[in-house]
């Protein structure tokens, strides 16, 4: 079974590029290669011997993790082959017969750490239909200029190598729409990248980049841009020309001028999802109110104590992640975020829950609320008013009992009460008949209490460990 049959992310992701959610960014940016495609007949051969019995019927051959140090010349008989997966073998060089695979569209050579990259690139240049090339995890220090001959490439995966720059000839890849460069040694975004004007996805996660050049403005088709885990301290005004950019991840950088950063971000017209996790942000500037088109903001693991009231101007906001900050409360007019679907306030140990909950009552679309890790010892009665909730996280608190008012949340699908000090659940808990998952691990529930829960909620998956 090929490692690449299931798409990443994440992603979304991702690279799924419509209305954005965290899964999309996981798909496109979180250290994972994009998936190797499947062929129309869905038949995947995993044995070369089997494939050679009917070579004309073979479109997808998966030889990943099979210990090959070389391929036999018979590989050239697979005239209709479109996808060749050689992930994690010990291949040094490809046989000359590989050049006979004139229909090959995708080849995965990732994690063949002894691969002679110069010879490989020469062989690949003879494959006229090649569109997707995976070379991740091969300790490549320098990409040969011959890469410029692969003019049909639409996807190039070079993540987890030792690259600090790309050859100038790479700009000849005029159809390249996705490039994955995460976990390398890039210190700047050079012209050889910003001249790849067909790019829709650019992933530079976990490098050493300190600034974004103004020439980034040339990437007008860019839709996802991952710069997480670098050393970027300020944004470039050229980003305002990225008219198609929908997902931007700037997590784990060192943005020092939030006022200017949010001003620049407000000029990116299609931006839907913004990740600013772990940037040591202490205060959100008034300019956050200018991001009226944004739908998702991720601000976890910062140092925010006061939520700027300008945030209520974000009428299209669906997801607000403030986990692991120092939030005490939310603005009085928080109900103006009428489209908010998910609010994450976990691990804000200064949170005053009795002040927060009444301000959430008039959020008609709120489906997910995360209150984990907040040292909560008692749920206020106002919890009963959050009738629209489908998912409620209350794990890692100090709850010894659950307020019976929670049984009025009859739309709940997922309730996490793990890592508290619960010995039983309130009478009437059986009213939560829509509950599909109940997490109760690391509590003090007796066998009798567990049996009672099973009787009350026979269709619910209950987790105790």
C-alpha positions as CSV (number, residue, x, y, z in Angstrom):
1,X,0.0,0.0,0.0
2,X,1.5,3.3,-1.1
3,X,2.4,5.9,1.6
4,X,0.9,8.5,-0.7
5,X,-2.6,7.2,-1.3
6,X,-4.1,9.4,1.4
7,X,-3.8,13.1,1.0
8,X,-2.2,15.3,3.6
9,X,-3.4,17.3,5.2
10,X,-4.4,18.3,5.3
11,X,-4.2,18.6,4.4
12,X,-6.5,20.6,3.0
13,X,-4.7,19.6,3.4
14,X,-4.1,20.9,1.3
15,X,-4.0,21.2,-1.7
16,X,-7.6,22.0,-1.2
17,X,-8.0,25.7,-1.8
18,X,-11.5,26.9,-1.4
19,X,-13.0,28.1,1.9
20,X,-10.2,27.4,4.3
21,X,-10.1,25.4,7.5
22,X,-7.3,24.0,9.6
23,X,-7.4,20.7,7.7
24,X,-6.6,22.6,4.6
25,X,-3.4,24.0,6.0
26,X,-2.4,20.7,7.5
27,X,-2.8,19.3,4.1
28,X,-0.6,21.8,2.3
29,X,1.9,22.9,4.8
30,X,2.6,20.7,7.7
31,X,5.8,18.9,6.7
32,X,3.9,16.4,4.6
33,X,4.4,15.7,0.9
34,X,1.3,16.0,-1.3
35,X,-0.2,12.8,-2.3
36,X,0.8,10.7,-5.3
37,X,-2.2,10.5,-7.6
38,X,-4.2,7.4,-8.5
39,X,-4.9,6.4,-12.0
40,X,-8.4,6.2,-13.5
41,X,-8.7,2.4,-13.3
42,X,-7.7,2.5,-9.6
43,X,-5.5,-0.6,-10.0
44,X,-2.3,-0.2,-8.2
45,X,0.4,-2.8,-8.8
46,X,2.8,-3.4,-5.9
47,X,4.9,-6.2,-7.5
48,X,7.2,-5.6,-10.4
49,X,7.0,-9.3,-11.4
50,X,3.2,-9.1,-11.5
51,X,3.2,-5.9,-13.5
52,X,5.5,-7.4,-16.1
53,X,3.0,-10.2,-16.8
54,X,0.6,-7.7,-18.4
55,X,2.8,-4.6,-18.9
56,X,0.3,-2.8,-21.2
57,X,-2.3,-2.8,-18.4
58,X,-0.1,-1.1,-15.8
59,X,-0.7,2.6,-15.1
60,X,0.3,2.9,-11.4
61,X,3.2,0.9,-9.9
62,X,4.0,1.2,-6.2
63,X,7.4,-0.2,-5.3
64,X,7.7,1.9,-2.1
65,X,9.7,0.6,0.8
66,X,10.7,-2.6,-1.0
67,X,14.5,-2.4,-0.6
68,X,15.4,-1.8,-4.3
69,X,18.9,-0.6,-4.9
70,X,18.3,-0.5,-8.6
71,X,15.5,-1.1,-11.1
72,X,15.8,-3.8,-13.7
73,X,15.8,-2.7,-17.4
74,X,12.5,-4.5,-17.9
75,X,10.9,-1.4,-16.3
76,X,11.0,0.1,-19.8
77,X,8.3,-2.4,-20.9
78,X,5.6,-0.5,-18.9
79,X,4.8,1.8,-21.8
80,X,1.5,3.1,-20.3
81,X,2.8,3.7,-16.9
82,X,1.7,7.1,-15.5
83,X,2.6,6.9,-11.8
84,X,5.8,5.3,-10.4
85,X,6.2,5.3,-6.6
86,X,9.8,4.5,-5.4
87,X,9.5,6.1,-2.0
88,X,12.1,4.9,0.6
89,X,14.3,2.5,-1.3
90,X,18.1,2.6,-1.8
91,X,18.2,3.6,-5.4
92,X,21.4,5.4,-6.6
93,X,20.6,5.8,-10.2
94,X,17.8,5.0,-12.6
95,X,18.3,2.6,-15.5
96,X,18.5,4.0,-19.0
97,X,15.2,2.2,-19.8
98,X,13.3,4.7,-17.6
99,X,13.5,7.1,-20.5
100,X,11.2,4.7,-22.5
101,X,8.3,5.6,-20.1
102,X,6.9,8.3,-22.3
103,X,3.6,8.4,-20.6
104,X,5.0,8.8,-17.1
105,X,3.4,11.8,-15.3
106,X,4.5,11.3,-11.7
107,X,7.5,9.8,-10.0
108,X,8.2,9.6,-6.3
109,X,11.9,9.3,-5.5
110,X,11.7,10.7,-2.0
111,X,13.9,9.1,0.7
112,X,16.3,7.4,-1.6
113,X,19.2,9.0,0.2
114,X,21.9,7.6,-2.0
115,X,20.3,9.0,-5.2
116,X,22.8,10.6,-7.6
117,X,20.8,13.7,-8.3
118,X,22.7,15.0,-11.4
119,X,22.3,11.7,-13.3
120,X,18.7,11.4,-12.2
121,X,17.8,14.8,-13.5
122,X,19.3,13.9,-16.9
123,X,17.2,10.8,-17.1
124,X,14.0,12.6,-16.1
125,X,14.6,15.3,-18.8
126,X,13.7,12.6,-21.3
127,X,10.2,12.1,-19.9
128,X,8.0,14.5,-21.9
129,X,4.8,14.1,-19.9
130,X,6.3,14.3,-16.4
131,X,4.2,16.7,-14.3
132,X,4.9,15.8,-10.7
133,X,8.3,15.1,-9.1
134,X,9.0,14.1,-5.5
135,X,12.6,14.3,-4.2
136,X,12.0,14.9,-0.5
137,X,14.4,13.6,2.2
138,X,17.4,12.9,-0.1
139,X,20.0,15.2,1.5
140,X,20.2,17.3,-1.7
141,X,22.5,20.3,-1.2
142,X,22.3,21.7,-4.7
143,X,19.6,21.1,-7.3
144,X,21.1,20.7,-10.8
145,X,20.3,23.3,-13.4
146,X,19.0,20.5,-15.5
147,X,15.8,20.9,-13.5
148,X,15.0,23.7,-16.0
149,X,14.4,21.1,-18.8
150,X,11.4,19.6,-17.0
151,X,9.2,22.3,-18.4
152,X,6.0,20.3,-17.9
153,X,6.3,20.1,-14.1
154,X,3.3,21.4,-12.1
155,X,4.5,20.0,-8.7
156,X,8.0,19.8,-7.3
157,X,8.5,18.4,-3.8
158,X,11.9,19.1,-2.3
159,X,11.1,19.2,1.4
160,X,13.5,17.9,4.0
161,X,16.7,18.4,2.1
162,X,19.7,20.7,2.6
163,X,19.0,23.4,0.0
164,X,19.8,27.0,0.6
165,X,19.0,28.2,-2.9
166,X,17.5,27.1,-6.2
167,X,19.2,27.2,-9.6
168,X,18.4,30.1,-11.9
169,X,17.1,27.7,-14.5
170,X,14.1,26.7,-12.4
171,X,12.3,29.8,-13.6
172,X,11.9,27.9,-16.9
173,X,9.2,25.8,-15.2
174,X,6.4,28.1,-16.4
175,X,3.7,25.6,-15.4
176,X,4.9,25.0,-11.8
177,X,1.9,25.6,-9.5
178,X,3.1,23.8,-6.3
179,X,6.6,23.8,-4.7
180,X,7.3,22.3,-1.4
181,X,10.6,23.5,0.2
182,X,9.9,23.0,3.9
183,X,12.6,21.9,6.3
184,X,15.6,23.1,4.2
185,X,18.1,25.9,4.8
186,X,16.8,28.9,2.9
187,X,17.6,32.2,4.4
188,X,15.8,34.3,1.8
189,X,13.1,34.1,-0.8
190,X,15.2,34.7,-3.9
191,X,14.3,35.9,-7.4
192,X,14.3,32.3,-8.6
193,X,11.2,31.7,-6.5
194,X,9.4,35.0,-7.0
195,X,9.7,34.5,-10.8
196,X,7.7,31.3,-10.7
197,X,4.6,33.2,-11.6
198,X,2.4,30.2,-12.0
199,X,2.8,29.2,-8.4
200,X,-0.4,28.7,-6.4
201,X,1.2,27.0,-3.4
202,X,4.5,28.0,-1.8
203,X,5.6,26.1,1.3
204,X,8.7,27.3,3.1
205,X,7.9,26.0,6.5
206,X,10.9,25.6,8.9
207,X,13.7,27.4,7.1
208,X,15.7,30.5,8.2
209,X,14.0,33.2,6.3
210,X,14.2,36.7,7.8
211,X,12.3,38.9,5.4
212,X,9.8,38.8,2.6
213,X,11.0,40.6,-0.5
214,X,8.9,43.2,-2.3
215,X,9.2,41.0,-5.4
216,X,6.8,38.6,-3.8
217,X,4.2,40.8,-5.6
218,X,4.9,38.8,-8.8
219,X,3.2,35.7,-7.5
220,X,-0.2,36.9,-8.3
221,X,-1.7,33.4,-8.6
222,X,-0.5,32.4,-5.2
223,X,-3.3,30.9,-3.1
224,X,-1.5,29.3,-0.1
225,X,1.8,30.6,1.4
226,X,3.4,28.9,4.4
227,X,6.2,30.7,6.1
228,X,5.7,29.2,9.6
229,X,8.7,28.5,11.8
230,X,11.1,31.0,10.2
231,X,12.5,34.3,11.5
232,X,10.4,36.8,9.7
233,X,10.2,40.1,11.6
234,X,8.1,42.3,9.2
235,X,5.9,41.9,6.2
236,X,6.4,43.4,2.7
237,X,3.9,45.8,1.2
238,X,4.3,43.8,-2.0
239,X,2.0,41.2,-0.4
240,X,-0.9,43.5,-1.2
241,X,-0.6,42.4,-4.9
242,X,-1.3,38.8,-3.9
243,X,-4.8,39.1,-5.0
244,X,-5.6,35.4,-4.9
245,X,-3.9,34.5,-1.6
246,X,-6.4,32.7,0.6
247,X,-4.2,31.0,3.3
248,X,-1.2,32.6,5.0
249,X,0.7,30.9,7.8
250,X,3.1,33.1,9.7
251,X,3.2,31.0,12.9
252,X,6.4,30.8,14.9
253,X,8.0,33.9,13.6
254,X,9.1,37.2,15.3
255,X,6.7,39.8,14.0
256,X,7.6,42.9,15.9
257,X,5.3,45.6,14.3
258,X,1.8,44.2,14.6
259,X,0.3,47.5,13.6
260,X,2.0,47.6,10.2
261,X,1.6,43.8,9.7
262,X,-2.2,43.9,10.1
263,X,-2.4,47.0,7.9
264,X,-0.6,45.1,5.1
265,X,-2.7,42.0,5.7
266,X,-5.9,44.0,5.3
267,X,-4.8,44.9,1.7
268,X,-4.8,41.2,0.6
269,X,-8.3,41.0,-0.8
270,X,-8.9,37.2,-0.9
271,X,-7.3,36.3,2.4
272,X,-9.5,33.9,4.3
273,X,-7.3,32.1,6.8
274,X,-4.5,33.7,8.8
275,X,-2.2,31.8,11.2
276,X,-0.2,33.9,13.7
277,X,0.4,31.3,16.4
278,X,3.4,31.6,18.6
279,X,4.6,35.1,17.6
280,X,4.9,36.6,21.1
281,X,2.0,38.9,20.4
282,X,1.0,40.8,23.5
283,X,-1.7,43.1,22.1
284,X,-3.8,43.0,19.0
285,X,-3.7,46.5,17.3
286,X,-6.8,48.4,16.2
287,X,-5.9,47.5,12.6
288,X,-7.2,44.0,13.2
289,X,-10.6,45.5,12.6
290,X,-9.6,46.1,8.9
291,X,-9.6,42.4,8.1
292,X,-13.3,42.4,7.3
293,X,-12.9,39.6,4.7
294,X,-11.1,37.2,7.0
295,X,-12.9,33.9,8.0
296,X,-10.4,32.2,10.2
297,X,-7.8,33.6,12.6
298,X,-5.4,31.4,14.6
299,X,-3.6,33.2,17.5
300,X,-2.8,30.4,19.9
301,X,0.3,30.4,22.1
302,X,0.8,34.2,22.2
303,X,0.7,36.6,25.2
304,X,-2.7,38.3,24.6
305,X,-4.5,39.4,27.7
306,X,-7.1,41.8,26.3
307,X,-9.0,41.1,23.2
308,X,-9.2,44.3,21.2
309,X,-12.9,45.4,20.7
310,X,-12.1,46.0,17.0
311,X,-12.2,42.3,16.4
312,X,-16.0,42.4,16.4
313,X,-15.8,44.2,13.0
314,X,-14.8,40.9,11.4
315,X,-18.3,40.1,10.2
316,X,-17.2,37.1,8.2
317,X,-15.2,35.4,11.0
318,X,-16.0,31.7,11.4
319,X,-13.1,30.4,13.5
320,X,-11.2,32.3,16.3
321,X,-8.5,30.3,18.0
322,X,-7.1,32.0,21.1
323,X,-5.9,28.9,22.9
324,X,-2.9,29.3,25.2
325,X,-3.0,33.0,25.8
326,X,-3.8,35.1,28.9
327,X,-7.4,36.1,28.0
328,X,-9.6,37.1,30.9
329,X,-12.8,37.9,28.9
330,X,-14.2,38.9,25.5
331,X,-15.6,42.2,24.4
332,X,-19.2,43.2,25.6
333,X,-20.4,43.4,22.0
334,X,-19.0,40.0,21.0
335,X,-22.4,39.0,19.7
336,X,-21.6,41.1,16.6
337,X,-19.5,38.1,15.4
338,X,-22.8,36.5,14.2
339,X,-21.1,34.1,11.8
340,X,-18.7,32.7,14.4
341,X,-18.8,28.9,14.4
342,X,-15.8,27.9,16.5
343,X,-14.2,29.7,19.5
344,X,-11.1,28.3,21.1
345,X,-10.4,29.7,24.6
346,X,-8.5,26.7,26.0
347,X,-5.6,27.1,28.4
348,X,-6.3,30.7,29.3
349,X,-6.1,30.2,33.0
350,X,-7.2,33.7,33.8
351,X,-10.5,33.3,32.0
352,X,-13.5,34.4,34.0
353,X,-16.1,32.0,32.7
354,X,-19.0,33.6,34.4
355,X,-18.3,36.8,32.5
356,X,-17.6,35.1,29.1
357,X,-20.6,32.8,28.7
358,X,-23.3,35.4,28.8
359,X,-21.6,37.1,25.9
360,X,-21.7,34.0,23.8
361,X,-25.5,33.5,24.1
362,X,-26.4,35.5,21.0
363,X,-24.0,33.8,18.7
364,X,-26.5,31.8,16.6
365,X,-23.9,29.8,14.6
366,X,-21.5,28.8,17.4
367,X,-21.0,25.1,17.1
368,X,-17.6,24.5,18.8
369,X,-16.4,25.9,22.1
370,X,-13.1,25.0,23.7
371,X,-12.7,25.7,27.4
372,X,-10.1,23.0,28.2
373,X,-7.2,23.7,30.6
374,X,-8.8,26.7,32.4
375,X,-8.8,25.4,36.0
376,X,-12.6,25.5,35.9
377,X,-14.1,24.0,39.1
378,X,-17.8,24.9,38.4
379,X,-19.8,25.4,35.3
380,X,-22.1,28.5,35.4
381,X,-25.8,28.1,34.7
382,X,-25.4,30.1,31.6
383,X,-23.9,27.1,29.9
384,X,-27.5,26.0,29.2
385,X,-28.0,28.9,26.9
386,X,-25.5,27.8,24.3
387,X,-28.1,25.8,22.5
388,X,-26.4,25.7,19.1
389,X,-23.3,23.9,20.4
390,X,-22.3,20.6,18.7
391,X,-18.8,20.3,20.3
392,X,-17.8,21.3,23.8
393,X,-14.3,20.8,25.2
394,X,-13.9,20.9,29.0
395,X,-10.9,18.6,29.5
396,X,-8.1,19.3,31.9
397,X,-10.1,21.3,34.4
398,X,-10.9,20.9,38.1
399,X,-14.5,19.7,37.8
400,X,-15.7,17.4,40.5
401,X,-19.3,17.6,39.3
402,X,-21.2,18.7,36.2
403,X,-23.9,21.4,36.4
404,X,-27.2,19.6,35.4
405,X,-27.9,22.6,33.1
406,X,-25.5,21.0,30.6
407,X,-28.3,18.5,29.8
408,X,-30.2,21.2,28.1
409,X,-27.5,21.2,25.3
410,X,-29.4,18.7,23.3
411,X,-27.6,19.4,20.0
412,X,-24.3,18.3,21.4
413,X,-22.4,15.7,19.3
414,X,-19.0,15.7,21.0
415,X,-18.4,16.3,24.7
416,X,-14.9,16.1,26.2
417,X,-14.8,15.9,30.0
418,X,-11.5,14.0,30.3
419,X,-8.8,14.8,32.9
420,X,-11.1,16.2,35.6
421,X,-12.2,14.7,38.9
422,X,-15.6,13.5,38.1
423,X,-17.2,10.6,40.1
424,X,-20.6,10.7,38.4
425,X,-22.7,12.6,35.9
426,X,-25.9,14.5,36.6
427,X,-29.4,13.1,36.5
428,X,-31.0,13.7,33.2
429,X,-27.7,13.2,31.3
430,X,-29.7,10.8,29.0
431,X,-31.3,13.8,27.4
432,X,-28.1,14.2,25.3
433,X,-29.3,11.6,22.8
434,X,-27.5,13.3,19.9
435,X,-24.2,12.7,21.6
436,X,-21.9,10.6,19.4
437,X,-18.7,10.8,21.4
438,X,-18.2,11.3,25.1
439,X,-14.7,11.5,26.5
440,X,-14.3,10.7,30.2
441,X,-10.8,9.4,30.5
442,X,-8.7,10.2,33.6
443,X,-11.7,10.8,35.9
444,X,-12.8,8.9,39.0
445,X,-16.0,7.3,37.7
446,X,-17.0,4.0,39.4
447,X,-18.0,0.9,37.5
448,X,-21.6,1.6,38.5
449,X,-21.5,5.1,37.0
450,X,-20.1,3.7,33.8
451,X,-22.8,1.2,33.5
452,X,-25.4,3.8,34.1
453,X,-23.9,6.0,31.3
454,X,-24.0,3.0,29.0
455,X,-27.7,2.5,29.7
456,X,-28.5,6.2,29.3
457,X,-26.5,6.7,26.1
458,X,-26.3,3.3,24.4
459,X,-25.5,4.8,20.9
460,X,-22.7,7.0,22.2
461,X,-19.1,6.1,21.9
462,X,-17.7,6.6,25.4
463,X,-14.0,6.8,26.0
464,X,-12.6,6.0,29.5
465,X,-8.9,5.5,28.7
